[in-house]
Amino acid sequence: MLRFEVLGPVRVCSGSGELTLPPKPRALLAVLLAARGRPVTVERLLGELWPDGAPSTASATLQMHVSALRKVVGDRIRTVPGGYQLDLGGAGFDAAEFEDAGDLGLWRGDAYEGVPAGPSVAADAARLGEKRLAARLRWAEQALDQGRHVAAATELAGWAAAEPAGEGLARLLMLALYRSGRAGEALGVFGRTAKALRDLEARPGAELEALAAAVRRQDPILDRPAPGLPAQRNRFIGRRAELDRLLGLLGEARLLTVVGPGGAGKTRISLEVVREAAGEYDSVHVIELAEHREGPLAVRVAAAAGIREEPGIPILDTVIARFSGRILGPAPEPAKNDPALTATATPARDGRPDEPAAGGRILMILDNCEHVRADAAELAHLLLAACPGLRLVATSREQLGLPGEVIFTLGGLTTPSPGVTDPQADAVRLLADRVTAARGGAGLTPAEQAVAAELVRRLDGLPLAIELAAARLRALPLAEIMSRLDRRLDLLTGTSPVARHQTMRAAIDWGYDLLDLPQQDLLRRLGVFAGGFDLAAAEAVHGGDPLDPLTQLVDRSMVEWRDGRYRLIETIRAYARERLAGDERVHAYRRLVELWVERLATPPPSDGPRHTAWLSGIAADHDTIVAAIDWSLRDGDPERGLTIASGMWWYWWIAGRMIEGREWLGRALEAAPSAAPSLRGRALRAAAALARNSGDLSDARTLGEECLVTFREADDRAGVLAALNNLLITAQAQEDYPASLEFGQEAIRAAEEAGDQRMIAAASNNTAGTLRCMGRLDEAEPLFRRALDGFRALGDRRGEAAALSNLSTTDRRRGRPAPAREAMLAALTIYTDHGITEGQLDAVEGLAQLDIAAGDAAGGLRLLALAERERATLGAPSFTPDEIADKESAEATARSSLGTAERAAIYREADALTLSEVVNALLR
């Protein structure tokens, strides 16, 4: 069978392939094809084949071309009165097929490509081109409706490039790019189209201009309307990683449950997932269960899907039959709108009104299942078993508990790290967008960015909390909202038509009311924790075994379980504390206080790995520990608060939080003036050590002397030894060497009398430091070695590091660089193993001085610059006089041997280094 083709180069094909035609017979065929089988006069043919004027031999030549064409198409060329006719009966003709079906795949190029365009051919080519454009626009609109944004963008980009001034193509390409997350490229298309129109002395139409403006403001109306889904009220911000993960899981599982706390945005992200995936399904249904109180859930499914109950048949059976494809007759009428239901529809096909699908691929959301979890689980189980084409997305505060269920836990949006301003973090972007809406177009100012970052972090990135906070910005400045976060449940209110979204309190009430009494009791008591906690801590506060109710609270998204610890998000913690009152509150806080009195009664371990773990654990619990201190000082037993604060001083020193530690110890000492002398003495010694290490030598001396008097009055020998050792260091730092030696010698004698080997080593080490400051190296060195031997015999690695560091300084002073470097590197290793930053800085400074003495001025100065920066950050200035003098002398030597540009480069290099990088390099 012959086939004629004009949608590209004109050609004739048979079963064996394309038939050869010379140019003029091909042009003749084009004219006859453009006539669609109607007769064409000789006069018209002459005008079409020779548009610039026919020669005198044209009639004879035309007959010759007709004869050549007959050799290819046979007797389909017919002679008629006054002309010729092409018989198309029974032959294939791509133009006719395209006009019937609109199949863009038939096109191989431009219509009648390569044929000289006479009037009728040019007219038909233009007509077919318009139909082709219309078909392209229809295809693109359908692709966009089905959510195939990337595929649409790919095709439209090529078409628009061929027609740069085509506004219809540009409009659809801009939409496809925008819905693919490529708003910048969409605006680029607008710019290129506007330029092409300007070149034609035209300008974009109002529709294209409006679309560009909508893209710039990221108008939610541009997002794809998915059949069966409610329209978006505002823009969906962020969550790209979560969306991609959910889309992947949806392709792998038939039941996907999104769980998370109230206000996390479970419904919204599930709708977005379905919106993006809807094009792959025959129908989409959203079943809203939040307002369901009684009756079978199948009734709500049927109403949402437009399925009518059949007489004498249970509604669940009807729903299953419809979704499984067993009902093949006419579809029932859609249900009347029920304001309590989310109406859904199936994508229209062939222009017919939307109607429920019978079978096929079905995507359903069961939204807000937690209060009807058992019924929702049963319904999901039955539907999935009976309807093979069905996929379910459920949202709930706890999983349905079905086999094959895939759980996706949704937390808050990403927030900036503490102290970091990141305007691109999802939570900040959401706040900025909603602030712009609340302020009538005025967004966050640059000055508000830091406050915004801290606000969203303290709201745990919860979308509902951020939305409610942003709504307040119509009447309150951002800083004022931050200051009121201690009353966040009253602050975070709005006017949502959904009752549980009107306040954060209402959102949490919804979940709290679903808990049984043991779960509610435990949740309230967990409110005393200001951060994460372990199972043993939960048991101590609860007063019984909390494992079962705690596990259920995790399942119901009221408590988080992450990295081996439990945690309440801030809004739930505030809610729990609000519910905790009366004697229950007192008992819970007393248990918390006793927990930390007990845990801090044991001194920090001395070996590296356990010491590092201890520091990490205290850091994780720090906020809860100070909450226990605070409650003891305000409402409980101040002595217990003083006990906890005294046990915390080592952490405050190591962590560089000395000012904070001094404040807590000062408050506790003031609140407990009649505490036991031994307890007050320990607290005074801790406060003195923190004062000295933060550079306040005067206060350190005063506190240290009060500590010594207190221990002596209590006849506490161990306390007296500790106080003397503490005072000798402070007096040494004040350059009061006579007093320092006196304290040190008394400490050594008393320790020897008591047989206290640790205090002998400590007092020897510190007294030797005073002797070294006085230049009496011959006396200092034996004491340092005695201290080193003593610490090693005790297995006290921290003490060993201090003695090694001191011996290194002595060796350097005495011109022994090799043993000095060896000892300082050994000290650095121990300090690093223990996570003691100040000790690391002492060692880095010692090694820097050795480098400078060896002629490496640049390397030594780089280390000193880094150590100075880190000391400032830590709040731990050097206080040993001879070490300060040595460091200043070495720095002056290094600076004098380097030029201005070299020094500037070294300081820049130091700024780019971290302490851990430098320590690792030194230890290699």
Stockholm file with secondary structure:
# STOCKHOLM 1.0

chainA/1-924         MLRFEVLGPVRVCSGSGELTLPPKPRALLAVLLAARGRPVTVERLLGELWPDGAPSTASATLQMHVSALRKVVGDRIRTVPGGYQLDLGGAGFDAAEFEDAGDLGLWRGDAYEGVPAGPSVAADAARLGEKRLAARLRWAEQALDQGRHVAAATELAGWAAAEPAGEGLARLLMLALYRSGRAGEALGVFGRTAKALRDLEARPGAELEALAAAVRRQDPILDRPAPGLPAQRNRFIGRRAELDRLLGLLGEARLLTVVGPGGAGKTRISLEVVREAAGEYDSVHVIELAEHREGPLAVRVAAAAGIREEPGIPILDTVIARFSGRILGPAPEPAKNDPALTATATPARDGRPDEPAAGGRILMILDNCEHVRADAAELAHLLLAACPGLRLVATSREQLGLPGEVIFTLGGLTTPSPGVTDPQADAVRLLADRVTAARGGAGLTPAEQAVAAELVRRLDGLPLAIELAAARLRALPLAEIMSRLDRRLDLLTGTSPVARHQTMRAAIDWGYDLLDLPQQDLLRRLGVFAGGFDLAAAEAVHGGDPLDPLTQLVDRSMVEWRDGRYRLIETIRAYARERLAGDERVHAYRRLVELWVERLATPPPSDGPRHTAWLSGIAADHDTIVAAIDWSLRDGDPERGLTIASGMWWYWWIAGRMIEGREWLGRALEAAPSAAPSLRGRALRAAAALARNSGDLSDARTLGEECLVTFREADDRAGVLAALNNLLITAQAQEDYPASLEFGQEAIRAAEEAGDQRMIAAASNNTAGTLRCMGRLDEAEPLFRRALDGFRALGDRRGEAAALSNLSTTDRRRGRPAPAREAMLAALTIYTDHGITEGQLDAVEGLAQLDIAAGDAAGGLRLLALAERERATLGAPSFTPDEIADKESAEATARSSLGTAERAAIYREADALTLSEVVNALLR
#=GR chainA/1-924 SS CCEEECSSBCEEEETTEEECCCHHHHHHHHHHHHTTTCCEEHHHHHHHHCTTCCCTTHHHHHHHHHHHHHHHHGGGEEEETTEEEECCTTSEEHHHHHHHHCCGGGCCSSTTBTSCCCHHHHHHHHHHHHHHHHHHHHHHHHHHHTTCHHHHHHHHHHHHHHSTTCHHHHHHHHHHHHHTTCHHHHHHHHHHHHHHHHHTTCCCCHHHHHHHHHHHTTCGGGSCCCTTSCCCSSCCCSCHHHHHHHHHHHTTCSEEEEECCTTSCHHHHHHHHHHHHGGGSSEEEEEECTTCCSSCHHHHHHHHHTCCCCTTSCHHHHHHHHHHTCCCSCCCCCCCCCTTSCCCCCCCCTTCCCCCCSSSCEEEEEECCGGGHHHHHHHHHHHHHHCTTEEEEEEESSCCCCTTCEEEECCCCCCCCTTCCCTTSHHHHHHHHHHHHHTTTCCCCGGGHHHHHHHHHHTTTCHHHHHHHHHHTTTSCHHHHHHTGGGHHHHSBCCCSSGGGSBHHHHHHHHHTTSCHHHHHHHHHHTTCSSCBCHHHHHHHHTSCCHHHHHHHHHTTSSEEETTEEECCHHHHHHHHHHCCHHHHHHHHHHHHHHHHHHTSSCCCSSHHHHHHHHHHHHHHHHHHHHHHHHHHHTSCHHHHHHHHHHHHHHHHHTTCHHHHHHHHHHHHHHCTTSCHHHHHHHHHHHHHHHHHTTCHHHHHHHHHHHHHHHHHTTCHHHHHHHHHHHHHHHHHTTCHHHHHHHHHHHHHHHHHHTCHHHHHHHHHHHHHHHHHTTCHHHHHHHHHHHHHHHHHHTCHHHHHHHHHHHHHHHHHTTCHHHHHHHHHHHHHHHHHHTCHHHHHHHHHHHHHHHHHTTCHHHHHHHHHHHHHHHHHHTCCCCCHHHHHHHHHHHHHHHHTSCHHHHHHHHHHHHHCCHHHHHHHHHC
#=GC SS_cons         CCEEECSSBCEEEETTEEECCCHHHHHHHHHHHHTTTCCEEHHHHHHHHCTTCCCTTHHHHHHHHHHHHHHHHGGGEEEETTEEEECCTTSEEHHHHHHHHCCGGGCCSSTTBTSCCCHHHHHHHHHHHHHHHHHHHHHHHHHHHTTCHHHHHHHHHHHHHHSTTCHHHHHHHHHHHHHTTCHHHHHHHHHHHHHHHHHTTCCCCHHHHHHHHHHHTTCGGGSCCCTTSCCCSSCCCSCHHHHHHHHHHHTTCSEEEEECCTTSCHHHHHHHHHHHHGGGSSEEEEEECTTCCSSCHHHHHHHHHTCCCCTTSCHHHHHHHHHHTCCCSCCCCCCCCCTTSCCCCCCCCTTCCCCCCSSSCEEEEEECCGGGHHHHHHHHHHHHHHCTTEEEEEEESSCCCCTTCEEEECCCCCCCCTTCCCTTSHHHHHHHHHHHHHTTTCCCCGGGHHHHHHHHHHTTTCHHHHHHHHHHTTTSCHHHHHHTGGGHHHHSBCCCSSGGGSBHHHHHHHHHTTSCHHHHHHHHHHTTCSSCBCHHHHHHHHTSCCHHHHHHHHHTTSSEEETTEEECCHHHHHHHHHHCCHHHHHHHHHHHHHHHHHHTSSCCCSSHHHHHHHHHHHHHHHHHHHHHHHHHHHTSCHHHHHHHHHHHHHHHHHTTCHHHHHHHHHHHHHHCTTSCHHHHHHHHHHHHHHHHHTTCHHHHHHHHHHHHHHHHHTTCHHHHHHHHHHHHHHHHHTTCHHHHHHHHHHHHHHHHHHTCHHHHHHHHHHHHHHHHHTTCHHHHHHHHHHHHHHHHHHTCHHHHHHHHHHHHHHHHHTTCHHHHHHHHHHHHHHHHHHTCHHHHHHHHHHHHHHHHHTTCHHHHHHHHHHHHHHHHHHTCCCCCHHHHHHHHHHHHHHHHTSCHHHHHHHHHHHHHCCHHHHHHHHHC
//
